[in-house]
């Protein structure tokens, strides 16, 4: 019914999940695509949705841009609006990075927040134990915390639970029936519990920076001071820099910039979302301001009617036409 209504133009606005990019979904005249939580969609997925219309306007929203999007914003044709103010009454989240050897202190922190009448999230990278990965899993951590906090109510949430089971657990947590919620990243977005003031992430170095920033955003949603504790023993300098980035800023764009330095932006006209592009001269991270100026100069040049008629620009126009044919439609 909904698909048919979309195709006939009987629906003005449709809100959907990834289901909107399926082949059997057609729009009569798609004019605007709004993608929330942009970092959760792949390059091809965003491209498919945009191609369902005749060059529709595109608005992407995210708390943490992926490196590729940040780079395209700086050097491509994507404009950006940044909301930097916290909602009234909220305080910046204090973030700490600790080693696994400090777990007892972290558990004491959870207990103190519970004594103060507040709640905590505990996030694990896996649902259950893995033979290949030596990381904490939600089922074991839930059992451990139930044993450790005999007087507290500890809940468990993960992706293999049914929708009804997940709804029941989240309802209990939101209504204050649970002191601690052990979960995987299923609570990364769309969860609003103002009384939750502590986010603990096990094996934080297993998560991307955008994921960590999104997880941190599940706390700090009320009037009380909130905290995020990242438990990690990074194996290399890059892992350590990622943890430091999280402790040094709450700004999603700054985190994306640091991620850009560490991972690279990927392809501007391809599908890779990380890795360094093959610029012949410039270095993306060290020549940031120069590349921005080059982008502005290029935009001013092609916007000038003289560029499209003057003989002196014939070689450059020919090169642009060749690049357009090779690249096809931009994918972001």
C-alpha positions as CSV (number, residue, x, y, z in Angstrom):
1,X,0.0,0.0,0.0
2,X,2.7,2.5,1.0
3,X,4.9,1.6,-2.0
4,X,2.1,2.0,-4.4
5,X,1.1,5.4,-2.8
6,X,4.7,6.6,-3.2
7,X,4.8,5.6,-6.9
8,X,1.5,7.4,-7.6
9,X,2.6,10.5,-5.7
10,X,-0.1,10.2,-3.0
11,X,2.4,10.5,-0.2
12,X,4.0,13.8,0.5
13,X,6.5,12.7,3.1
14,X,7.8,9.2,3.9
15,X,9.9,8.3,6.9
16,X,11.7,5.0,6.6
17,X,14.8,2.8,7.3
18,X,17.2,1.3,4.8
19,X,14.0,-0.2,3.3
20,X,13.6,3.0,1.2
21,X,16.6,2.1,-1.0
22,X,15.2,-1.3,-2.1
23,X,14.7,-1.8,-5.8
24,X,10.9,-2.0,-5.6
25,X,10.6,1.5,-4.0
26,X,9.9,4.2,-6.6
27,X,9.0,7.9,-6.1
28,X,6.9,9.8,-8.5
29,X,8.9,13.0,-8.0
30,X,11.5,12.9,-5.2
31,X,12.7,16.4,-4.4
32,X,14.4,16.1,-1.0
33,X,16.3,13.4,0.7
34,X,17.1,13.8,4.4
35,X,19.4,11.2,5.9
36,X,19.7,11.1,9.7
37,X,22.6,9.5,11.4
38,X,24.5,9.7,8.1
39,X,27.5,7.7,9.3
40,X,25.3,4.6,9.5
41,X,24.8,4.5,5.8
42,X,27.2,3.3,3.2
43,X,28.3,5.4,0.2
44,X,26.4,3.2,-2.3
45,X,23.3,3.3,-0.1
46,X,23.2,7.1,0.0
47,X,23.8,7.2,-3.8
48,X,21.0,4.8,-4.6
49,X,18.5,6.8,-2.6
50,X,19.5,10.0,-4.3
51,X,19.2,8.5,-7.7
52,X,15.6,7.7,-7.1
53,X,14.9,11.3,-7.9
54,X,16.0,13.8,-10.6
55,X,18.9,15.4,-8.8
56,X,16.9,16.0,-5.5
57,X,18.2,18.3,-2.7
58,X,20.1,16.3,-0.1
59,X,20.4,17.0,3.6
60,X,22.5,14.7,5.8
61,X,22.6,15.0,9.6
62,X,25.0,13.4,12.0
63,X,26.7,14.1,15.3
64,X,30.0,12.9,14.0
65,X,30.8,13.1,10.2
66,X,32.8,10.3,8.8
67,X,36.3,11.4,7.6
68,X,35.2,11.1,3.9
69,X,32.2,13.4,4.4
70,X,34.3,16.0,6.3
71,X,36.8,16.0,3.5
72,X,34.1,16.4,0.8
73,X,32.6,19.2,2.8
74,X,36.0,21.0,2.9
75,X,37.1,20.3,-0.7
76,X,33.9,19.4,-2.6
77,X,30.4,20.8,-3.1
78,X,28.7,20.1,0.2
79,X,27.7,23.0,2.4
80,X,27.7,22.6,6.2
81,X,25.7,24.1,9.0
82,X,27.0,23.3,12.5
83,X,24.9,23.4,15.7
84,X,27.5,23.9,18.5
85,X,25.2,24.9,21.4
86,X,24.1,22.3,24.0
87,X,20.4,22.2,24.8
88,X,19.5,24.5,27.7
89,X,20.5,23.0,31.1
90,X,22.9,20.3,29.8
91,X,26.6,20.1,30.8
92,X,29.5,18.9,28.7
93,X,30.2,15.2,29.3
94,X,33.5,14.4,31.0
95,X,35.4,11.6,29.3
96,X,38.1,9.4,30.7
97,X,40.3,6.7,29.2
98,X,41.4,4.0,31.6
99,X,43.2,0.6,31.3
100,X,41.5,-2.7,32.1
101,X,43.5,-2.8,35.3
102,X,41.4,0.0,36.7
103,X,38.1,-1.9,36.3
104,X,37.5,-2.0,40.1
105,X,37.5,1.8,40.2
106,X,35.1,1.9,37.3
107,X,32.7,-0.5,39.1
108,X,33.0,1.8,42.2
109,X,32.0,4.7,40.0
110,X,28.9,2.8,38.8
111,X,27.9,2.1,42.4
112,X,28.3,5.7,43.4
113,X,26.1,6.9,40.6
114,X,23.4,4.3,41.6
115,X,23.6,5.5,45.2
116,X,23.0,9.1,43.9
117,X,19.8,7.8,42.2
118,X,21.3,7.8,38.7
119,X,21.8,5.1,36.1
120,X,24.6,3.7,33.9
121,X,25.2,2.1,30.5
122,X,27.9,-0.6,30.1
123,X,28.7,-1.3,26.4
124,X,30.4,-4.4,25.0
125,X,31.6,-5.0,21.4
126,X,30.2,-8.6,21.3
127,X,27.0,-10.3,22.3
128,X,28.6,-13.5,23.4
129,X,32.1,-15.1,23.8
130,X,34.2,-15.5,20.6
131,X,37.0,-17.9,20.1
132,X,38.7,-15.4,17.7
133,X,38.5,-12.2,19.7
134,X,39.7,-11.6,23.2
135,X,37.2,-8.9,24.1
136,X,34.3,-8.6,26.6
137,X,30.9,-9.8,25.6
138,X,27.5,-8.5,26.8
139,X,26.2,-11.8,28.2
140,X,29.3,-12.5,30.3
141,X,29.6,-8.9,31.5
142,X,25.9,-8.9,32.5
143,X,26.4,-12.1,34.6
144,X,29.5,-10.6,36.2
145,X,27.8,-7.3,37.1
146,X,24.8,-9.1,38.5
147,X,27.1,-11.0,40.8
148,X,29.2,-7.9,41.7
149,X,26.2,-5.6,42.3
150,X,24.0,-7.9,44.4
151,X,21.8,-4.9,45.5
152,X,21.4,-3.4,42.0
153,X,19.2,-4.4,39.1
154,X,21.2,-5.0,36.0
155,X,19.6,-5.4,32.6
156,X,20.8,-6.9,29.3
157,X,20.1,-5.7,25.8
158,X,21.4,-6.9,22.4
159,X,20.4,-7.3,18.8
160,X,19.4,-11.0,19.0
161,X,16.5,-10.2,21.3
162,X,13.0,-9.8,19.8
163,X,11.6,-6.3,19.3
164,X,9.2,-6.9,22.2
165,X,12.0,-8.0,24.5
166,X,14.2,-5.0,23.6
167,X,11.2,-2.6,24.2
168,X,10.5,-4.2,27.6
169,X,14.2,-3.8,28.7
170,X,14.4,-0.2,27.5
171,X,11.1,0.7,29.1
172,X,12.3,-0.7,32.4
173,X,15.6,1.3,32.1
174,X,13.8,4.5,31.2
175,X,11.4,4.2,34.0
176,X,14.2,3.7,36.5
177,X,13.5,0.0,37.3
178,X,17.1,-0.9,36.2
179,X,20.2,0.7,37.7
180,X,22.6,-0.6,35.0
181,X,22.0,-1.6,31.4
182,X,24.6,-3.9,29.8
183,X,24.2,-3.6,26.0
184,X,25.9,-3.8,22.6
185,X,25.7,-0.8,20.2
186,X,22.0,-1.3,19.6
187,X,21.6,1.8,21.9
188,X,23.9,3.9,19.8
189,X,21.2,6.2,18.5
190,X,17.6,7.0,19.4
191,X,17.8,6.4,23.1
192,X,16.9,9.2,25.5
193,X,17.1,8.5,29.2
194,X,17.9,11.8,31.1
195,X,18.6,10.0,34.3
196,X,21.4,8.0,32.8
197,X,24.7,9.8,33.7
198,X,27.5,7.2,33.1
199,X,28.5,5.5,29.9
200,X,31.2,2.8,30.3
201,X,32.6,1.2,27.1
202,X,34.5,-2.0,27.4
203,X,37.3,-2.5,24.8
204,X,36.7,1.0,23.5
205,X,39.6,0.7,21.0
206,X,37.4,-1.9,19.1
207,X,34.9,0.9,18.2
208,X,35.2,3.7,15.6
209,X,35.5,7.3,16.8
210,X,32.1,8.2,15.4
211,X,30.6,5.2,17.2
212,X,32.2,6.2,20.5
213,X,31.0,9.8,20.1
214,X,27.4,8.5,19.4
215,X,27.5,6.2,22.4
216,X,28.8,9.0,24.6
217,X,25.8,11.0,23.4
218,X,23.4,8.6,25.2
219,X,24.4,10.3,28.5
220,X,24.4,14.0,29.3
221,X,20.8,14.4,28.3
222,X,19.6,15.7,31.7
223,X,20.5,18.3,34.2
224,X,23.1,16.2,36.1
225,X,26.8,16.0,35.3
226,X,27.5,13.0,33.1
227,X,30.6,10.9,32.4
228,X,32.0,8.6,29.8
229,X,34.6,6.0,30.7
230,X,36.5,4.3,27.9
231,X,38.2,1.0,29.0
232,X,40.9,0.1,26.6
233,X,44.5,-1.2,26.2
234,X,45.4,-0.1,22.7
235,X,48.1,-2.1,21.0
236,X,49.6,0.8,18.9
237,X,50.0,4.5,18.8
238,X,47.0,5.1,16.5
239,X,44.8,3.4,19.1
240,X,46.2,5.6,21.8
241,X,45.6,8.7,19.7
242,X,42.0,7.7,19.1
243,X,41.4,7.4,22.9
244,X,43.1,10.7,23.5
245,X,40.9,12.4,20.9
246,X,37.8,11.2,22.7
247,X,39.0,12.6,26.1
248,X,40.1,16.0,24.7
249,X,36.9,17.1,22.9
250,X,33.1,16.7,22.8
251,X,32.9,18.4,19.4
252,X,31.8,15.9,16.7
253,X,33.5,17.8,13.9
254,X,36.8,18.0,15.8
255,X,36.6,14.2,16.4
256,X,35.9,13.7,12.7
257,X,39.0,15.9,11.9
258,X,41.2,13.8,14.1
259,X,39.7,10.7,12.5
260,X,40.5,12.2,9.1
261,X,44.1,12.6,10.2
262,X,44.4,9.0,11.4
263,X,42.4,7.2,8.8
264,X,42.2,9.4,5.7
265,X,39.0,10.3,3.8
266,X,38.8,7.5,1.3
267,X,37.8,8.2,-2.3
268,X,36.1,11.4,-3.3
269,X,34.5,9.8,-6.4
270,X,34.6,6.2,-5.3
271,X,33.2,4.2,-2.5
272,X,36.1,3.9,0.0
273,X,35.2,5.7,3.2
274,X,38.7,5.8,4.7
275,X,42.3,5.7,3.5
276,X,44.4,8.4,1.8
277,X,43.4,9.7,-1.7
278,X,46.0,9.7,-4.4
279,X,46.7,13.4,-4.7
280,X,49.8,14.1,-6.9
281,X,51.0,17.1,-4.9
282,X,49.0,18.0,-1.8
283,X,48.8,16.2,1.5
284,X,45.2,16.3,2.8
285,X,46.0,16.7,6.5
286,X,48.9,19.2,6.2
287,X,47.7,21.2,3.3
288,X,44.1,21.7,4.5
289,X,44.0,25.5,4.2
290,X,45.7,25.5,0.8
291,X,43.2,22.9,-0.5
292,X,40.3,24.9,0.8
293,X,41.6,28.0,-1.0
294,X,42.0,25.9,-4.2
295,X,38.5,24.7,-3.9
296,X,37.1,28.3,-3.5
297,X,39.2,29.5,-6.5
298,X,38.0,26.6,-8.7
299,X,34.4,27.3,-7.7
300,X,34.8,31.0,-8.6
301,X,36.4,30.1,-11.9
302,X,33.7,27.7,-13.2
303,X,31.0,30.1,-12.0
304,X,32.4,32.8,-14.3
305,X,30.8,32.8,-17.8
306,X,34.2,33.8,-19.3
307,X,35.6,30.4,-18.3
308,X,33.2,28.6,-20.6
309,X,33.9,30.7,-23.7
310,X,37.5,31.9,-23.5
311,X,40.0,30.1,-25.7
312,X,42.6,30.2,-23.0
313,X,40.5,27.7,-20.9
314,X,39.9,25.2,-23.7
315,X,42.5,22.6,-22.2
316,X,41.0,23.0,-18.7
317,X,37.5,22.6,-19.9
318,X,38.5,19.5,-21.9
319,X,40.1,18.0,-18.8
320,X,37.0,18.6,-16.7
321,X,34.9,16.9,-19.3
322,X,37.2,13.9,-19.3
323,X,37.1,13.7,-15.5
324,X,33.3,13.9,-15.5
325,X,33.1,11.0,-17.9
326,X,35.5,8.9,-15.9
327,X,34.0,9.7,-12.5
328,X,30.3,9.4,-13.4
329,X,27.9,10.9,-10.9
330,X,29.4,11.7,-7.5
331,X,28.5,9.1,-4.9
332,X,28.2,11.5,-1.9
